[in-house]
Amino acid sequence: MKSIDKILVALDLTSTDTDLIKYASFLSEKLNPEKVYFVHNIKKYEISELFQEHLKDLDLEKLISDELDEKVATHFKADVPSQVLISEDSYTESLINYIVQKYHIDLVVVGNKSKTDGTGIVSDKLMRILKCDIVSVPNNVKLEMNNIWGGTDFSHESAKVFRLSTYLANATGAKVTGVNIYNVPVQFTPYLNKEEMLPKIEKHTREKFEKFLKKHKISDSEMKIIRGREASVAEKLNLEAEKAGADLLVVADKGGNVFSSLLVGNVTDEIFDRELKIPLWVAK
């Protein structure tokens, strides 16, 4: 597992910024990265003509830069170098992707917002195009990492969830719980007694879990198997993590399994798009 050396925090001048800066400070105190970049994109084309006349004599970039400098100075307490970057680009996701590549960013921190807020769409696009890890942070996030939940479908891709979780646990002292959501295969349900099949599926799932942990030499994770029932895998994983008091949910960007659709792209998308109460870290 490579270390998290460069962090980018995407800011948008909303109340979420304070939570993101505080969480970036918390992560930096634990992970000790080389540098943290705070990035804001000014979309001047979104400013209506009504306000353009009033703003023409103002140095908007300097005003925003000064505001963000003050926010960062107030809420970023980690002893780690940081820099505020202000730019003007028609597409925020393209700008951030460019900065990620230019500065070799390992982790991008974004706010967990619904698409009705207008900014969730940008975060969703970033999750798809970025080659680095991305963590989605909810409002009023707790600055704790005592209980990490890692979703797995036993695929090779999901092994990186545990490499990352171990890395984070070593830095924070957190407990790691590996979680699999299982269901009776839908295509067989008309021909099978579900209640009779469940013990067999759970036994099979537990055996696969044990083989997966052994194969990837994972020895520091607890094992949890949960029946999906009627809820989607994404919804069930989210709800169970919150009920268990997890401080962080980690999933891979892709995967695949017969008994669990967890981590197949559309399910990771669904988790990422949900309004979460705990941070969600997508391992790339």
N, C-alpha and C positions, 0 to 999 in steps of 0.2 A: 504494500500500500504506500503510494507516494504521499508526501505530506501536503497540507494545505498551506502554501507559501504566499499566494496572492489572492486577495478577496476583493470583489467588486460589489458595491452596494448601490442598487438602483433607487434613486430618490425622485419624488414627483411634486414636492412642495405641498403635500397634504399632511394631515395629522399622523399618518402612518410613518412618516419619516423618522419621528422620534423613536418609535419602537424598533425600527430597522437599525438605526444608529446604535441604540443601546444593545441590541442583540449582536451586532457586529463587534461591539466592544467586549461583550461577554465571551464570544467565540475567540476573539483575539487574545484575551487574557488566558484562555485555556490552551489554544493551539499555537500561539506565538508565531504568527505569520510574518513574512518579511515586510509586507506593505498592504494597506487597505485603501482602495480607491472609492470615493463617493462620487457618483455620476448623475448628472441631471441634464436632460435634453430640453431645450427651449423650442417649442413649436410655434414660431411666430405666425405661421399661416392660420393658426387657430384663433388668433386674436382678431376680433371683429373690427371692421372699419370704424365703428363708433369709438373704440379705445385707441386706435392707432394714432389718431391726431394728438391725443393727450400724452402718448408714450414716445412720440417722435424725438423729443428733446432729452429723453432719459436714456442712460446707459443701462439697459435692462439686464445685460449679462453681468455687469458689475454689481448691480443691486441684488440679483439672485445669488451671485457668488458670495457676497458679503453675508447674506442671510444664512446660507448653508455653512459657511465658515464658522459662523457663530453657533449654529445648531451642533455642528460636529465638535467644536471646542467645549460645548456645554455637556454633551451626552456621551462622547467617545472618551472613555477614561483609560483605556489600555495603553500601556507603554510600547506602542507600535507606531512606526511612521505611517502617516495618512496623507491623502491628497484629494482635494475637491476638483473635479473636472466638469466644466460647463461647455455645452456645445449646442449647435443648431443643426438639426437634421430632420428631414421630412418623416423618417421612419426610426423611431426609438430603438426597435429591436435590431435594426441593421447597425446602428451606431454602437450599441452595446456589444454586439457580436464582433465588430471591428476592434473595439477596445480589448475584448477578451483575447483575441488573437494577437494583437500588438503587444500587450503586456503579459501574456502567458498566464491568464487568470485561471485559478484552480476551482474557485467557488463564486457563484453569483447569488446575492441575497436580494430577494424581491418580497413585496408585500402580498399577503394572501387576500385578494379582493375578488368579489364576484364580478362577472362580466357586466352586470347592471351598473356597476360603479364606473365603467368605462376604461379602467386600467387593467382589468383581469385579462382582457384579450391580449395585451402586450406580454404579460407574464406567460400566458399559454403559448404564444409564438416563441418566446425565449426558450421555454422548456423543450420545444421541438428542434430549434436550430442550433442551440449552443452545444459545444463538444465537452464542456466542463460540467461539474456538478452544479446543481441549483437547489437552493433551500427557500421554501415559501413560508413566510413568517406572519402569523395572525396579529391582530391588534391586541394590546395588553398582554403580550407574550411574557411568560415567566422566565426569568433569567436563571434557569436550572437545567441540569442534565444528569439526573440520577437514574432514570429509567428509559432505556432506548429499546424501541420495538423495531425489528427488522422483518419485513415481509419476504417470504420465499415461496417459490413453486418448485424448488429443487433443480432448477435449470442451471446451466453453467453461468449464465448472465447474473443470476441472483446471488452467486457466491460473492460478488463484489459488495453486496449489502453487508455481509459479515466482516469482510476486510475493513470496510469503512467503519462499521460499528465498533470493531475491536480497537481501531485507531482512536476513535472518539472516546471510548471507554478508558483507554490507557491515559488519555489526557484529562479526563474528568472524574474517573472513579465510578462511572455509571455501571449499572447492571444491564446486560444485553439479553433480550428475549427474542428468539426466532419464532415467527408465527406463520402458520399455513392455514388458509381457509379452504375447506373441502366441501364438495357437494356430490350428490349422486349424479352421474352423467345424464344430462337431460334427454339424450336420444334413447336411453334405456328405460326411463321411468314408466312408460306405459306397460312394460312387460315384467317389472320387478316390484316386489314388496319393499318399499323404501325402508321401513323400520327393520326388516331382516337384513338388508344390505348395509345399513349404516355401520354396525360393528365391524364388518369385513373391510369396508372402505377405510374406517378409522385405523384398523390394525395395519392395513396395507400402507396407509399414509404415514403412520408412525415408523414402520420399517424403512420406508423411503427416506424419511427425515433423518433417521439414525445413520443410514448409509451415506446420505448427503453430507452430514456433519463430519463423518469419518473420512470420506473421500477428500474433503477440502481442509482437513485437519483443523476443524473448528471445535475447540474444547471449552471455550469460555462463554457459551451461550445456553440459556435455558430453552426448552422446547415447548411450544404451545400449539395445539391443534384445535381448531374451532370449526364447528359445522356452520356452513353458510346459511342454511335454511332459506327463507324467502328473500332476504335482502341481497343486493348485489355484493360481489366480493369487495369492491371499493368501499361501499357503505358499511359493511360488516367490519372490515379492518379498521376503518376510521372510528366507528362507535366503540368497538372493543378496546382500542388503544386509549381512547379518552376515559372509558370506564376503569381501566387498569391504572390510570394515573401516569401514563407514559409522558415523558417530556419531549420526546422526539420520535417521529415515525420515519423510517428509512425504507425506500423501495428502489428497485432498479428501473432503468428506463425501458427495458423489454425483457421478455422471457417466454415461458410457455409450458403447459402441463395438461395432461388429460383430465385430472380431477380438480384442477383449479386454474381459472383463467387469470389469476393474479399475475401482474407484471407484463401481460401482453399489452402492447402499446395503448389500446383504447381504455384499459382498466387503470393504468397509471395516469392517463389523461383525466379519467373521471375523478380519481383521488385528488389530483392536482387542482382540478376545477372546483372542488367542494370548498365551502366556507369552513375552514378548520379551526379548532381551538388550540391545537398544538402545531409546532413547526413540522413541515414535511420536507425531507431531504431526498432528492432524486439523484442516485449515483449513476454517473455516465460511464 
